[in-house]
Amino acid sequence: MTNDKQMTQQPTVFKRVKFAELFQRRFGVSKVGKLYSVSIVMLTIALFLFLSVQLGSSASASGEALGDGNGCPVHMVRVGPLCVDKYEATVWSEPPTSDGSPRGTRFGLTGDDYPCSFNGNGCSGANPIYAASLPSRRPSAFITWFQAQQACLNVGKRLLTNAEWQGAAAGTPTEYEPGADDGVNDCNTSTAHHVVRTGSRKSCVSSFGAFDMVGNLIEWTADWIQGSSVPFAPSVGTVGPNFGDDFMLGTNPASAQGPGTNFPSALARGGGFRAGLFSPNGSGAGVFALNAHFSPADSADDSGFRCAR
């Protein structure tokens, strides 16, 4: 049996050897080696290109630099499916560079010096403004909801919804409340009496890595709701001449209208740098702090925002 099995296997071995010999005679031993080497090189290049595309797929079409290995642009943090600005926004006359560096003139440091109207018209046209998430900068204040919305849109982002803001702020520590912040590491809610540089309060960071979501500037979110005043806007109500006298009917107007009339409230979150001073229990700023007094046309020295995408 052993001899029979060996006999039946011999032709197969012979055929394989013969095929190899024929291949070498046809192409030459050196050519076979070259073909093999070229194949390995081509496969290596293809693998490199594939990995490069995969790693860069999360960057924007404008060539933005990626953040800290989270698939988000630089100075943004990953919050579930979202990328959220790591810092409160500073507003500039030109868009940031691909590595996140600012350009142009900065606005909103000492007053409402934005080049476009508080109603947002022109903020993406003749006099555009651009939001940037930057560390160790005084964030821009004195901004209306309309201006903040346009500043986000101009860099391919948007305002967070109320629910998204709540999620991104989770874990920001405020155990010192009720009471004053320590003026060093706690969130800026009472002691400084002014805006501080982004990220300078080292303990004021959420579980996702977003700084200053509590205190410093109260942050606009995307959502509007019925306001806190009564009665409802008149049946012939408008938003006022500063907004083209467009109809604003059936709303419950916000109590702080700014230059508009009959606007509902735009939700602002987190509280500002003086929120702890005017609250009976010192917790006017916090992860769950919500203010529905302001219309989207209002602004103040403690109104700010951040963007998401």
N, C-alpha and C positions, 0 to 999 in steps of 0.2 A: 504493500500500500504506500509506503513511504516513497519508494522509487517511482510509482505511478504518479503521485502528487508532484514530485519534483519534475517529472517529465512534462506534466501539464503546465507547470509554471514557467518552464524555460522559454517557450515562444514569446510569452508576454515580456519577460525580461529582455529578450533579444530585440523585440520590437521597440521597447523604450530606448534601449541603447542605440539602436539603429536610427531612431528619430532624432536623438540628440546629436549623433554624428552627422546626419544629413543637414541639420540646422546649422551646425558649426561650419560644415563645408560651404554652405550657401552664403552665410553672413560673415563668417570668420570669427574666431574666438575673441579678438580685440573688439569687434563691433558689437558682439553680444554684451560684453562688459560695459561698453559705452552706452548702449541702449538701456541697460539696467541702471546705470548711474544717472542718466538723464531722467528716467522715470522717477527715481527717488527725489531728485531736485524739484521736478514739477509737482509732485505730491506735497512736498514741504511748502512750496510757495502757495499752493492752493489752500492748504490748511492754515497758513499764516493770514491770508486774505480773508478767509471765512471767519477766523477768530477776531480779526480787526473790525469787520463789519458788525459782528455780534456785540462786541464790547462798546462800539460807538453808536449803537442803534438808539440809545436813550438820549443822546445829545441832540440838540435842536438842529434844524437845517442851517441855521446861521453859524454853526461851528462853535457853539458854546462849550466851555470847558466843563467837564464832569465834576461833581462834588466829591465828597469823601467816600467814594466807593459805593454810593447809594443809588446810582443810576439817575440822579437829579443834577441839574446845572449847578455850577459853583454857588456857594452861599445859600443853598436851599437844602431842606431836610425831607426825608421820606416819611410820609404819614399815610399808611395804607397805600391806596393807589395814587395818592397825590404827591406832588412836590410843593412844599410850603416854604416861603422865605424864612430863612434862619433869623433874620433881623428885621426890625421895623424899617420902613422904607425911607430912604432919602430921595429927593426929587431933583432932577437935573434937566438942563436944556438939551442934552444930547444923550443917546442911548449908551449904556456901558459897553466896554469892549468885550471880546469873546471870553476873556479870562475874568470878567466881572469888574474890572477897574472902571471908576467913574470918569465922565468926560463933561466938559462944559461948565455952566454956572449952576450952583446949587441954590435951591429956593426953600422958603418956609422955615428959616432959622430964627428970624426976629419979627416976622410979620407976614401978611398975605402979599407977597411980592411975586406971585406966579404970573407969567406973561399972558395967560389966557383967562377967560372969564370964570367966575365961580360957578356958572351953570355948565361948565365943561365944553361949551362950544368954542372951537378954536384950539382946544388942548391936544387935538390930533391933526389939526390942519395947519393954519398959518403960524401958530406958536406952540408947537408940541412940547409936552413934558414927559419925562421918562422916570419910572421908578427903578431904584437899585437897592438890593439887599447887601449892606456893607457892614463889616465889623468896626467898632471903635469910632463911630460917627454920631453926631447929634442928628436924630431922625427929623424929618420935615414935619412941621405942624401947620396950624392955621389953614387947613385944607378942607374943602367940602367933599361930600360923597361923590359928586359929579367929577371933580378934578381927580380924586383918587382913582376912580374907575378908569378914567382915560389914561392915567399914568401907568396903570397895570396893563391895559390893553395894548399900549404902544410898545411894550416889550414882550408881547406874546403871552401875557399872563392875565389874571382876573382877580377880583376880590374874592375872599373866602365866603362861602355861605355861613350862616350862623352855626349850623350843625358841624361844618368842617372846622370852623374856628374852635368850637368846643372840644372836638377831638384832638386837635393839634396842641391845645393848651393843657391837656391832661397831664397831671403829675407835677406841675409848677408848684414849688413849695411855698406856702404862706402860713406856716405854723405860728409865726410871731403875732398874727392877728387873733383877736383884737389887740391893738397896740401899734407902736411905731416901728418902722423898719430900722435896721441897724446902721443905715447910711453907708454901708460898705458892700456887702454881698447880697443882702435881701433885695427883693423887688422894690423899685423906686415908687413907693406909695404915699410917703408923708414927710420925710425929713429933708430932702433936698430942695423942695419948693420950685424945682425947675426940671427940665428934661436933662437926662444924662446920656452919655455915649452908649451906643448899642453894645450889648454884651459885657458892659463893665460891671454889672451886678452878677457876679459869677454863679451865685446860687439860684438866680432867677431864670431857670431853664426848664423846659417841659421834658417829659419822658422821651419825646421824639427829638429833642435837641434844639427846639426853637426858643430863643431868648426874649425876655421882656414882654411876654404875652400878658403878664399882670403888671399894672402900673406903667410908669413912664408916659406913654401916650395911650389914650383910649382909642380903640381901633375900629374903624368902619368895617362892617360886613356887607355882603351883597343884598341882604334881605330888607324889604320894607314891610311894615305892618301898620295897622290902624293906630293912630296916636292916642294920647292920654287926655285930651281936652274934650269938652262938650260945649255946645251941641255939634252936630255934624256940619260940614261945610255947606254953605248955602247952595241952593239948586242952580244958581248962576255963578258959582264960585270959580275962580281961576287961580293959577299959581302966581299971578302978579306980573307986572310989567317987566321985571328983570328976567322973566322966563317966557316972554312972548304972550302973556295973558292966555296961555293955553288952559282949557277946561281942567278943573280938578274937582270932580263932583262925587258926592257920596262918601267922602273920606271923613275920618275922625282926625282932625289936624293935630300934628305934634305941637307940644307947648312951646318949643323953641324953634321959630321959623327961619331965623336969619333973614336974608333979603327976599325970601319967598313968602307965599301965603297958601294956606290950605293943604300943604304937603303932609302926608302921613309920616310916620317915624321911620327912619333908617336905623337899624339896630347897631349899636356900638358896644364893644365888649372889652372886658378886662380892667377898666378903670384907668385913671391917669395918675400923674405924679402927686396930685393933691387929694385924690379920692379918699385916702385914709383920714384926712383932716376934717372932712365934713360929714362923716358917717358916725352915728351914735355909738356904734360898737367897733369902729376902726376897720371895718371890712368892706368899704366901698369899692375896693379893688380886689379882684380875686379871679380864680378860674371860672366861677359861676356868676360873676358880676355882669349885669346886663343893663344898658341904659336905653330906654325907648322915648326919651324926651325930645331928642333932636330930629329936626327935619333934615333931609339930605342936602339942603341948601345952607345949613348952619356950619360954622367952623369956630375954632377957638385955639388958644395957645397949647391946649393939651389934646387936640384932635389929630389923629394920624391913621396909619393903615399898614398892612403888608399884603403881599400878593401870593397867589398860588397858580398851579397849572396842572 
